[in-house]
Amino acid sequence: MKYALIGCGRVSPNHITAALQNGLEVVALCDLLPEAIAALQQQFPELGAVKTYTDHRDMLRAEKPELVAIATVSGAHAAIAVDCIRAGCNVIIEKPIALSLADADLVLAEAEKANVKVCANHQNRFNSSVQAIRAALEQGRFGRLYHATAQIRWNRSKAYYDQAPWRGTWAQDGGCLMNQCIHNIDLLNWMLGSQPVSVTAVTDNLSHGYIEGEDIGLAIIRYQNGAYGTVEGTVNVFGGDLEEVLCLFGETGTVKAGGTINDVVETWRFADAPPEEEAAVKQRFSKAADHIYGCGHTPLYADMIDAIVHDRAPYVDGHAGRNALELVLAIYRSSLEHKPVSLPLSAASTLDSVGMFPNK
Ligand SMILES: NC(=O)c1ccc[n+]([C@@H]2O[C@H](COP(=O)([O-])OP(=O)(O)OC[C@H]3O[C@@H](n4cnc5c(N)ncnc54)[C@H](O)[C@@H]3O)[C@@H](O)[C@H]2O)c1
């Protein structure tokens, strides 16, 4: 299957590794910056004489890839995705899939029209810890779910934001909820399995005066099925990344996945579990990754390739990406308006938050 990558920055090695491990034919690399492409080529000599482009439209016309991954700055995802989709390509879009609901909806509508697949790059769904929790959920082992929590307690320093001018801007990125926490927000939505109906939230910028977005966000979400979710996301943690935690609390089950990217099973209690199960699950399904991007890109690609070949929806489809985006935008709206907001939102964008932290 002919594959191309658009965006050759920090996360791009994870995409090329996933493409190569899944036997894709990498036909092209594209980035506005030739030096970014060159650095990636240097890291992957096995790509050989792969074609390179600085304009994705030229690449699409010349190479006609069947699958394209979009790993550019977040603000460019949707427009590039629409170009790819209109050229007949299936797309893996890095998170967030767009920065406004209108853009996300356009991507989904165009994909439906063109009959191509959209995969939202929420690779942590493939963590073995998360897969174990999901299996227990699908087996009904939690009983009724009461509430779930998503925490990300990380650190991003000035050096991180200085790496590229788009980071932390409302036009191209958003703050820590949109960039770092959105993976866990996707997991929260997915596990609770219901439409969020109201969000009460605060966000702030406490220690990153040089970015526009938030560096902390706290939210309480009520879901249509009566369950609650909470989100605590921050990049202010002294001393480096502490943890990314997902907890599920049901009438007959309590589970906690922690570690730096919720890839370690820390608690596993079920009413129907034999006494030895907790230790066995912790040992079998805890695989602490050595990098915060984890190991999920390769199985995510494998699933997307299978979805294309067998004409089925990908495991993490575009609607999941849109739902995670909508929840972050609802958190932003609640913080902006200092009141609870109801979902679904009719329209929302990161640009609604311009000037949110005026001292910045
Ligand atoms: N899934 C994950 O765990 C994960 C991890 C890191 C980043 N990301 C996401 O991946 C995306 C890229 O992040 P990054 O850290 O690699 O950023 P980066 O700044 O290191 O790289 C982005 C690259 O995109 C290029 N680019 C920008 N606009 C372009 C365009 N129109 N056409 C072609 N290339 C263009 C830039 O020149 C740059 O080289 C972001 O959306 C980010 O949220 C996801």
The ligand as an SDF file (V2000), in Angstrom:
LIG
                    3D

 44 48  0  0  0  0  0  0  0  0999 V2000
    0.2920   11.1910   19.0420 N   0  0  0  0  0  0  0  0  0  0  0  0
    1.2190   11.7370   19.8010 C   0  0  0  0  0  0  0  0  0  0  0  0
    1.5750   11.2210   20.8450 O   0  0  0  0  0  0  0  0  0  0  0  0
    1.8530   13.0150   19.3800 C   0  0  0  0  0  0  0  0  0  0  0  0
    3.0960   13.3800   19.8980 C   0  0  0  0  0  0  0  0  0  0  0  0
    3.6610   14.5780   19.4690 C   0  0  0  0  0  0  0  0  0  0  0  0
    2.9970   15.3930   18.5840 C   0  0  0  0  0  0  0  0  0  0  0  0
    1.7670   15.0170   18.1270 N   0  0  0  0  0  0  0  0  0  0  0  0
    1.0350   15.8700   17.1700 C   0  0  0  0  0  0  0  0  0  0  0  0
    1.7280   15.7970   15.9340 O   0  0  0  0  0  0  0  0  0  0  0  0
    1.7430   17.0610   15.2980 C   0  0  0  0  0  0  0  0  0  0  0  0
    3.1890   17.4840   15.0540 C   0  0  0  0  0  0  0  0  0  0  0  0
    3.8400   17.6420   16.2840 O   0  0  0  0  0  0  0  0  0  0  0  0
    5.4390   17.7110   16.3470 P   0  0  0  0  0  0  0  0  0  0  0  0
    5.7850   17.7390   17.7820 O   0  0  0  0  0  0  0  0  0  0  0  0
    6.0310   16.6610   15.4620 O   0  0  0  0  0  0  0  0  0  0  0  0
    5.6750   19.1660   15.7060 O   0  0  0  0  0  0  0  0  0  0  0  0
    6.9730   19.7520   15.0130 P   0  0  0  0  0  0  0  0  0  0  0  0
    6.8940   21.2260   15.0890 O   0  0  0  0  0  0  0  0  0  0  0  0
    8.1920   19.0750   15.5350 O   0  0  0  0  0  0  0  0  0  0  0  0
    6.7850   19.2880   13.4980 O   0  0  0  0  0  0  0  0  0  0  0  0
    5.7480   19.7570   12.6890 C   0  0  0  0  0  0  0  0  0  0  0  0
    6.2570   19.7740   11.2560 C   0  0  0  0  0  0  0  0  0  0  0  0
    5.1580   20.0930   10.3890 O   0  0  0  0  0  0  0  0  0  0  0  0
    5.6900   20.9060    9.3390 C   0  0  0  0  0  0  0  0  0  0  0  0
    4.5890   21.5990    8.6770 N   0  0  0  0  0  0  0  0  0  0  0  0
    3.8510   22.6260    9.1580 C   0  0  0  0  0  0  0  0  0  0  0  0
    2.9130   22.9860    8.2610 N   0  0  0  0  0  0  0  0  0  0  0  0
    3.0690   22.1750    7.1950 C   0  0  0  0  0  0  0  0  0  0  0  0
    2.4200   22.0390    5.9390 C   0  0  0  0  0  0  0  0  0  0  0  0
    1.4190   22.8420    5.5870 N   0  0  0  0  0  0  0  0  0  0  0  0
    2.8560   21.0850    5.0700 N   0  0  0  0  0  0  0  0  0  0  0  0
    3.8860   20.2650    5.4120 C   0  0  0  0  0  0  0  0  0  0  0  0
    4.5430   20.3440    6.5920 N   0  0  0  0  0  0  0  0  0  0  0  0
    4.1390   21.2810    7.4550 C   0  0  0  0  0  0  0  0  0  0  0  0
    6.6740   21.8150   10.0470 C   0  0  0  0  0  0  0  0  0  0  0  0
    7.5870   22.3890    9.1300 O   0  0  0  0  0  0  0  0  0  0  0  0
    7.3220   20.8470   11.0190 C   0  0  0  0  0  0  0  0  0  0  0  0
    8.4900   20.2480   10.4880 O   0  0  0  0  0  0  0  0  0  0  0  0
    0.9720   18.0110   16.2110 C   0  0  0  0  0  0  0  0  0  0  0  0
   -0.3450   18.0990   15.7530 O   0  0  0  0  0  0  0  0  0  0  0  0
    1.0010   17.3330   17.5660 C   0  0  0  0  0  0  0  0  0  0  0  0
   -0.1400   17.6140   18.3330 O   0  0  0  0  0  0  0  0  0  0  0  0
    1.2100   13.8460   18.4910 C   0  0  0  0  0  0  0  0  0  0  0  0
  1  2  1  0
  2  3  2  0
  2  4  1  0
  4  5  1  0
  4 44  2  0
  5  6  2  0
  6  7  1  0
  7  8  2  0
  8  9  1  0
  8 44  1  0
  9 10  1  0
  9 42  1  0
 10 11  1  0
 11 12  1  0
 11 40  1  0
 12 13  1  0
 13 14  1  0
 14 15  2  0
 14 16  1  0
 14 17  1  0
 17 18  1  0
 18 19  2  0
 18 20  1  0
 18 21  1  0
 21 22  1  0
 22 23  1  0
 23 24  1  0
 23 38  1  0
 24 25  1  0
 25 26  1  0
 25 36  1  0
 26 27  1  0
 26 35  1  0
 27 28  2  0
 28 29  1  0
 29 30  1  0
 29 35  2  0
 30 31  1  0
 30 32  2  0
 32 33  1  0
 33 34  2  0
 34 35  1  0
 36 37  1  0
 36 38  1  0
 38 39  1  0
 40 41  1  0
 40 42  1  0
 42 43  1  0
M  CHG  2   8   1  16  -1
M  END
$$$$
